[in-house]
Structures are given as structure tokens and as C-alpha cells.
Amino acid sequence: MLSIKNLEAGYGKVQVLHGISMEVPKGKVVTLIGSNGAGKTTTMKAITGTLPLQAGDIEYLGKSIQGQGPWDLVKQGLAMVPEGRGVFTRMTIIENLLMGAYIRNDTAAIQDDMEKVFHTFPRLRERKDQLAGTMSGGEQQMLAMGRALMSRPKVLLLDEPSMGLSPLMVDKVFEVVRDVFAQGVTVLLVEQNASRALAIANRGYVMESGLISMTGPGQYLLKDPKVRAAYLGE
């Protein structure tokens, strides 16, 4: 679904990514882990078309995304839950979810999908007319995930979805990731919670200083002494 080839990207004269390559196969969960500042979010921005590439290429569904903006990619089934949630704070929950379905015109199916989101996140149904900006961080994360699902993505990108959440909310986030994967959606997950992320990943990548330093099946990396020492505190 996604193929990243020798990607270089950064901000102005500051180069962050130094020729990384990754593969995200159809129907798999791929996890990208690394410390703060390693380049994980920069990678996600490049994939979604919000950051120009300095070199290399990114292919989605077999075609280069060069020159395409995020609005083009969402229409093709590439949706992202950004770091920090990024909800529309002055809109209600329902309005935020409808924004996720903005590219669609199948009204009846949109309502069905909203019911699915409310079934997944009952708290959102309870607060459906509440302004998103008045919700807790965990509730906003639910909303950001629900909004992305409303676009019916083929590939779902999640950037640090568990950051700053309570243990119960972290459990819910990973439960939803498993459910989305079970429905056939391909998932690319960027996470600092390495143990939880690698435990559900078909494949993992470890990023250090803008380079991919290790890759392998999620369970393999989870047992690797270097990974456990660097990211699991062992």
C-alpha cells in the first residue's frame, strides 16, 4: 500500500530524514518507534503530503504521491490521526465527525458510519452536541480517531495516539487499532509506547536520528535486547 524509498525531508536547511526506506503492505499493521526527535512525525508529514520531499519518493497504491496534497490523498483512502489530536475545537462532536466524511456524499452510509463510531466510543454519543474544545484529552483522541474512520480509509496513519493518556484510554486506543485492522484497514502506527505497539505489529521499524536502524517482525523486535534496553527501560 505504501512504499517509502530513500526518503529525505526536513525543514528549511535542517535535514531530518536521511534516506529512509519502509514498506507498509496491504492488510498489515506496521509500527515505527523511536525516541523524541528521531524523525517519526516528519515521516508522517511527508507521507500525507504536508511536507515536501527533498529526495527519494513515496508511492501509495503503486503511484508516486509527489505533488499531491493531503486533500488528494484523503480522497484516495489515506487518512491520518495527527499527533496532538487536531480536533476542530469550536465545532461539536457531530460536526467534527461530519468533517471526516466531507469527501463523501453517501448520506445514509455516513449516518451508518457515525453510528459505528458511537458504538466504538460510547462517550462520544453522550457528548455529541458538546464543543470538542471542552473535552478531555482522551475524549479528543477518541474523536480524532472517529473522524479519520469517517473517511472510510484504506490506510490509517496514527501519530502517537496514546501520548498523554490514562492507562484505561491507552487500552482503548490499542483495542480500536486492533478492531480497525481486523476490518481490513492497513495501519501505520507511530508510537513511543514501544511494547504495546510492537505487540500488535506485523512489522516494526526503529528510527534513530533520521535513519532506520532496525527492522523486523514486531515480536522479533519486542524480544531484541537492544530494543528492550533503549525503549522498554530494561
N, C-alpha and C positions, 0 to 999 in steps of 0.2 A: 504493500500500500504506500509506504514511504521509503524512499531511498536517499540517504544523505551522502554525498560524495565529495571528499576533500574540502569540506566547508570552512571558509574563513569569513569572519564577521566581527564587527566591533562598533565603536562609537567614535566618529571623527578619526583622529590619529591613533587612538587606543585600540589595538587589536586584541580581541578577547578569545576568539576561536582560531586555532592554528592548524587547520586542515583535518577536521574530524570526519569520520565516516561511520554511518549507522544504517541498520536495516530494521524496518518495522513491518513484519509480514502480516498478511491479512488474517484476521481472526485470532491474533495473539495479544498478550499483554507484555509490553516492553517497558522496562524501568531504567531511568537514568538517575544515578545517585552521585553525590559529590558534596564537598564542603561549600560553605558560603563563598561566593566569588569565583567558583570553578568555571562558570560559563553556562550553567544549565538553563537559566531563564533566557540568556542571549540565544541559545539554541532554539528555544521555543518561539521566540520572536522572529527568528529567521524562517522557521518552518511556516509560521502563519502569515508571512508577508508583511510584517510590521517593521522589519529591519532589513535593509538592503544587504545583499551578499557582496563581499569583497572579492571572493574567488570560490571556485567549486560550484556545485549545483545541488538542488533538491528536486527530486521527482516525486510527484504524487499521482497515483494511478497510471504510472508509466510515462507521465509528461512533466517537463520542467515547469516549475512554478515561477520562474524568473519573470518579473514584470507584472505579476498578479498581486492584487491587494487582498486583504483579509475578506472583503466583501465578495470577491470572486470565489475564494476557496470555501467559504461557508456554503455557497450555493452548490458546490461540488461535494459537500458532505464532510468537510474538515472543520470541526468545532473545538473551541478551547475554553477551559475554565482557568482564568488567569490567576497568577499569584496576587493575593490581596482581595480576591473575590470580584471586585469591579462591578458591583450591582449599581443600578440606577437608584440613587438614594432617595430622590424625590418622587419616585413612582411607587405604586403599590406592588405587592407581590404578584397579583394577577397581571398588571401591566408589564412587569419585568418578564414574566413567562411569555407573554404575547410578543415581546420584543425578540425573544429567542425563536419564535415562529414567524418572524417578519417576512422571510423569503417565501413563505408558503401561502397558498390560497385555498387549501382544502379545509374549509371551516369545520366541518363535522369531525374530521380526523384530528384537527388541532384541539378541539374540546376533549376528544378521547385521550389524547396525549397529556393534556393538562390533568385529567383525572388520574392518569398513571403516575404523574409527578406527585400529586396529592396523596396517592396511595403509598408511594415510596417515602414521602416526607409528610406525615400527618400534621406536623406542626405548621407547615405552610398553609394547609387548608384552614386551620384555626385562625391564622393571621392574614388571610388572603387579601383583606382590604387595608392592611397596615402598610405604612410607608416603609420601604426597605431600609432606609437610613436609621430607623428607630429599633432595628432588630439586633440581636446579639451576633457576635462573630460566627458562632456555629450555625445560627439560623441563616445568616447571609451566605455561608458556604453551601448550605442546602439549596438556597435559591440560585446561586451561581451554577451549581451542577444541574438543577432542574431546568434552568434557562437554556443551557447548552443542549440538553437532551430534547428540548422542544424543537430543535432544528433537524431532528432525526439524523444524527451524524453517522457516517461510515467509520470515521476515525475520531476518537475523543482524546484530546490532549488535556492533561491535568497538571498544573504547575503548583507544586507544594500545597495540595488540597488539605493536608492535616495540620498545617502550620498554625500554632497558637490555639488549638482546640483542646477541649477537655478529653480525657480518655474515652468517655462514652461517645463523644462526637467523632473521635478518630475511628472507633469501631464502626460507626455508621458509615463514614466515608468509604472505608475499605469494603464494607458489605455492599454498598452501591456499585463500587468498581467491579466487584465480582459478578453482580447481577447484570451490569451492562455488558460485560464480557460474555456472560452466558447467553445473552441475546444476540450475539454475533457481531458486536461492535469491536473494532480494533482499538486498543488503548495504548497510548504513550504516557507514562506516568513519571513525572519528575518529583522526587521526594527526598527529604532529609531523614525521614524515618526509614532507614535502610532495611531494618529487619522485617518490618511489615511489607514494604514494597517488594523486596526480593522474594518473600514467601509466596506471593501470588503471581510473580512474573515468569513468563516462559523464557524470557531472555533479559539479561541485565547488562548495563554498561556503566563503568566507573569513570567519572571525569575528574581530571586534576589539571588545574591551570590551563584550561582551554584545550586539553588533549584527552583522548580516550586512552586510559592506562590499562584497563582490563575489560574483558567481555566474556560472557559465557551464560549457560543456563542459570536462572535465578537461584535454584537450590545449590548449584555448584558454588556460586559467588557467596551465598549465605554461609557456607562452610569454610570458605577460604580464610586462612589465618590473617592475611594482610587486610582483608576487608573487615574482618571482625575486630582487628586491632584499631583500624582507622575510623570505622563508622559505627561499631557496636560497643565501643568502650571496653574491649577485652584485651 
